[in-house]
Amino acid sequence: MTKTGDTSLVEKNNNIKYNSVKENRMKNKVLIYDAIMGSGKTTNAIKRMKYYEENGQKFIFVTPFLDEITRVRSAIGSSKIVSPEPKMQLDKLVSISSHNKIFKYTNKRESYKRLLKKGKSIATTHSLFTSLSIDDVTLFKDYILIIDEAINPVSLFEFGARDIEILFNEQLISKDDRTNEVSVTDNQYKDNSFKEVLSFCSQDNVFLYNNTFISLLPIEILKGCKQVEILTYLFGSSLMASYFKLHKIEYCFINKVEEKLLKHKIKNNLNIYLGDRNQQKRTSITTFSKNYLNKRSKMEIKKIKVDIAFVLKYEFKTKSHDSAFTIFKDCRKKYSGRGYTKGFIAINARATNEFSSKKSMVYIGNRYLNPAICNSFKDNGVEIDQDYWALSELIQWVWRGCIRNDEKMNLYIPSIRMRTLLINWLSNEY
């Protein structure tokens, strides 16, 4: 993939200023600020946003972190950058004499579109940004889009094979056999049985793979922006990078930070358990995956729970309030145990600083993407590196604990695959 560096708004010698626009400049430019956590990506982005605001350039800041929205609005000025909010508004006055009024509810999506139409600079969430459709593209043409953490451009809806067969037999949906793209063919169908799946299939860019409906964010939305800036780490591991490759979107890295010294510091602060309570042999790289954990016997589950409790109590010597425990959501109940359950963290946790006091972190998992996602990209010539993706997800999870505060932290990762990926990354071998 070609990566170019020509851009209309860049940092030079720590001063942000406009460059002259060249006639041969690409219309849609994507800039990647790829740097390790804690290296100041958002702080520098705030400086750019202040500059944009002072020069009359509209922008949208998109983040998974609610506290980052508060931080950005506070730094720039809450009147200068706003956030979409649901509210009731007057629809019509029924009777002047009795002042009878009819109100209508405006949800966040409608509020977001209204702010765009007014030309306001906006701070919002990933989920709200990705809720927009191709029909909304023209609203972005004068905006610089700043994305904090690469967004997930893929949504999934898993459905039973028999139910999918019914959808086709009843001619409720159709599929292009060449592209696997799905369309709703009966918009009048109102039965609640298939309401949710038909609503999903009514979105832009919905495809069917392995009994799973996949929706891709319309690339037109990003193309419609004046410029896109992405603040992230290990961008190449993200689904967004594969999504750009799929759509042949060019991008360039800006001020990529040298991270060896930062990694060395993190490595010195991490105590990764390497004892015999781990999976020691590469008997299977899928050990501790969701499928593996769901198929364990009661005795095997008990053994895993005993190992967790032992490591926390005798190796890490931390109390329950200082410990965090992570596993796949649908495995949580049967793998919960005394001394660690209350510190549960979702395995895909990113958008929270709630657990930054945790001194010991337990990761019972081995991450793989849904095969339908990999197949959908592969069929279009894009291979996804599962190890690279899993590493990135693990690093984000690790960063939920007290390591983010530059403090010592314990890690128990029994999966040999996940543990090795992290150790190799810390040693600059990945």
N, C-alpha and C positions, 0 to 999 in steps of 0.2 A: 504494500500500500504506500502510495506517495505521501510524504509528509512535508509540507512547505511552511515557510515562516513569514510570508508576506501578510501584514495585518495593518488595519487602519488605526488601531489604538494599542500601543505597546509601551512597556516600561523601558526607559533607557537611562542608565546612570542614576537609577532610583528616582527619576523624575517622570511623571506620567504626562504625556502630551500627545496631541493629535499629529499624525503624519499626513502628508498630502495624499489624496486618494489617487492611485494610479489607474489608468484606463484599463490595463490588463489584469487588475486585481480580481481575484475570485470573488464572486458575489456572496457566497456563504462560507464564512471562515469559522473554523472551530479551533480554539486554543485550549491546550491541556496543561493545567498547572499541577503537575504530578510530583508530590512530595510527601514524605513520611509524616505520620500523625505528630502534631505538636510543633511543626516547623513554621507555623505562621501563615498558612494559606488564606485563612479567613481574614486575618488581620490585614494582610496585603490587599485582599479583595475589597475590604471596607475603604481603604485608601483610594482604590480605583473608583468605587461607587461614589465617594465624596467628590472626586474629580468630575465624574460624569454628571452628577447633579449640579455642580457649579457651572458646567458648560452646557446645560440644557439637554443633555443626552438621557433619554428615558431608558430604564433598565428594570429587569425582573430578577430577583434573588430567590432561588429555589433550594430548599434544604429539607432533610428529614428531621432536623432538630428544632423543636419548638423554641428552646432557649436561644438558639442562634438567630431566630427571627427577632426575638426580643433584643438580643445584643446588637444586631444590625440596625434596627429601627432606633434604638437608643443612641448609637454612635452617629447616625446620619441625621436624625431628627424625625420624630414620629409623624410630623406634618408633611415631611418631604418624601417619605416612603411609607406606604400604607399596606394593610393586609385585608384580604376579603373576609367579610363577616356576614353570617346569615342575619336577616332581620325582617320584620313585618313592615310593609309600606302601604300607603293608601292607594287603593285601586280605583275607587269611584265613590262619590257622595250620592247616596240614594235620595235623601230628602234634605233640602236646605233648612226647612223649618224645624225638623226634629233632629237634625245633624246626624242622621243615620249614615254610617260609613261602612264600606266593605274594604277589608284589607286583604292583601295577598302576601304569601310568604316567599321571600327571596332567599334561596339557598346559597351556599358559598360559591358554587360554580357560576351562578348567575351574577353574584356580586363581583367575582373575578372578571368576568367578561365586561361588566359595566365599567370597572376601573380601567381596563385596557382601552375601552372606547373613549374614556375621558383623558387618556394619555398619562395616567399616573404611574410613577415608579412603584413597584410592588414587591413585597416579601411574602412568600407563600411556601407551601409544602410540596414534596414530591407527588403525593397522591392527588392533590388538587390540580397540579400542573398536568399530570398524565391523564386527567379526566376530560381534557379538551379533545376536539375532533378536527378532522380536515376542514370542516365548515368554518372553524375559528382561525384559520391560518392568517388571513389578512390583518388580524388584530395585532400581530407580532412584528410587522414589517419595519417599524421604526425603533424596535427595542434591541438592546443588548441583553442577552440571557446569561445569567451567572448561576451555574448549577453546583451546589455544595454536595459532594459525593455523587459519583456516577449513578444515574437513575437506572432502575430496572425497566427496560422497554418492553418486557414480555409479561403478559398475564395469562394464567392457566385456569381452565375449568374442566375438571375431570368428570366424566360421565360414563355410566354403564354401557357396555356394548349393546345389550338388548334395547336399552332406551334410545340409543343413537339409531339403531335399526328402525325403530318406530318413527323417529323424526323424519327419516328418509322415506319410509313407506307411506306415511301420511302426507308427504310432500310439504312438510313444514320448513325444511331446509334443502338446499342443493349444494353440490360440491363440484368445483372444476377439477377434473381428474388429472390435469396437467400440473396445476399449481397447488392443489389441495385447499384452495381458498373456499370458504363456506359463505353462503348467503341465505338470508331468511326469505322464503318464497311465499309465506302466508302471514302477512302482517295483521290479519283480522283475527287470528287465533287468540282466544282470551282465557283458555283453561289454565288454572294455576299449576297443573302438573308439570308443564314445561315452560312456565313463565320466566324462571331465572335463566335457564340455558338459552332461550330465545332472545332474551334481553342481552346476554353476553354476545351471541352471534350477530346481533344487530350493530355491533361496533364496527369500526373500520378495521380492515386487515385481519380477519379471523381465519385461521387454518385448522385443519383436523389431522392429528397424528396420533397413532396408538390409543385411540379412544379418548384423546385429550384435545380439547379446543384450545388453541393458542391465539392470543391477540397481540399484535405488534403495534406499538406507538406509531402513528403516522409520521413518517420522516418529513413530510411537508411542513409540520409544525416547527421543527428545528431549522429547516431550510428557509422558512419564512422570516426568521430573525435576522437582524442586521449583522449580529455577531454572537457567537456562543463561547462562553468560557466555562471550563469544567475544573473544579477543585477536587482532587482525589488522590488516591495512592494506588499504585500498581494498576493503572488504567487498562493496560493490555490484558489483564486477567478478567476484566468485567464483561458482562453481557453487552454493555453499551459499545465496547470496542468491536465485538463481533457484529453487532447491529450496524455500526458504521461501515464495516467491511462489506457486509451484505448489501448495503446501499451505495457502496463506493464513495463514501464521504471522506474527504481529505482532512487531515488535522495536523497540528504541529505542537511540540512540547515547548513550553516557555519556562525558562529559568529552572530547569530540572535540578533538584538539590542533591549534592553529594551526601550520601547517607551512611557511609561506613562508620564514622565516629558515633553517629546516633544509634546505630544498631549495636555497636560495641557497648554503649552505655546501657541499652535495654537488656542486652545479654547478661551483663553483670548484675542487673537488678532482678533477673528471673531465676528462680530455683525450680527447674523442671525435673520432676520425679523420674528416675531411671531404674528403679528397683524391680523386684520380681512380681509386683502387683500389676505390671504392665503386660500387654501382649508382646512377648519377646521375639517370637519367630514370625516370619512372613508366610504363615500358613495360608492366609488369604488377605488380599488387600482390601476386601470389603468387610472385614470384621469390624463391628461396631457401627455399621451402616444402619439406616432405618429398618431395612428389610431383615437384617441380621438380628437386631434387637427385638423386633416383633416376633421372631420365631424361636426365642430362647425358652427353655423349660423353666419351671419354678425353681429347680435346684440351681440352674445356671444364673438365673436372675438374682437369687440369694447370694451367690458367690460374688457377683459384680457389686452388689450393695455392701457386702462385707469388706471388699477391697476398698471401696470409696471411704467407708467409715474408718478403716484402719489407717489409710494414708493421711486423712485429715487429723485423726486423733494422735497417732504415734509418730508420723513422719513430719507433718507440718505443725502439729500442736496448736491448732487454731480452734477457737470456739465457734459455735454455729453462726453467731451474728457476724463473724469475720469471714465466713465461707460462702462461696457461690457454687451452684450446681446447675449444669446445663445438659439437656438431652432433648431429643425430638419431642414435640408437643404431645403427640399421641402415645408416647412411651412414658410420659412423666409420672403418671399415677403408680404404675407397677414397679418403677425403679426408685421411687422416693423412699427415703430412710431417715432414721433418727440422726440428728446432728447436722444435716445439710439441706433438707428439703425447703426450708423457709427462704433460702437464698437463691431460689430458682431464677435463672436468666434464660430468655428465649435463645435458641441456638443461632438464630439469624439477627441477634441484637446489634443495632447500630445507633439508633436515634435516642440514646439515653446516657446520662452521666450518673444515674441513680445508684450504680453499684461501685462507684469510684473509691469506696472505703474498704472493699473486699480485699483481704490479704492472701486468701487461698482460693484458687479457682479450679473446679473439676469439670472436664469436658468429656462427656460420654457421647461420642458421635464420630461419624466418618462421612463427610459430605460429598454427595454426588448430585449433579443436576438431573432433573427429570429427563428420561430418555427422549421424550417427545420434543423437548427443546433442542437437544443435541441433533436429533434426526432432522428437525425442520431446518436448522442451519446447514447441516451437512448436505442435505438434498439440494441446497442452493450454493454449494461450493465453499462453505465456511466451516472449518474444523474448530471446535472449542477445546482448549486445553483444560481438562477437568482438574488436574493437580494444581495448576496455577490459580484457577477459580477457587478451589477449596482452601488453598493457602491464604488468599486474600480475605475470604470469609472468616477464617480462623484468626487472622491478625486483628481484624475489626473486633471480634469477640474478646480477644485477650485485652484489647484496649479499653474495655468496659471497667476493668479492675483498677486497683490502686497504682499499677504501673504507669498510668496516665499522669499521676501526680509525682512522678520521679521517685517512687518508693519501691522497696523490695516486695516481691510477690511470688507466691508458690503456684505451680501449675501441675495438675495431674491429668495427663492425656493418654489413656491406655491404648488407643489405636496407634499401631506402629506407623501407619501411613501418615496420619495427621501430625504425629509427634516428629517424625523425620522431616516432613515438609517445613515445619517451624524451625527445627534445629539447623537445617540446611540454609534457610533464609537468614537466620541470625549469623551464620558463618559465611555469608555472602556467596553461597554455592547455588543459589537459585535466582 
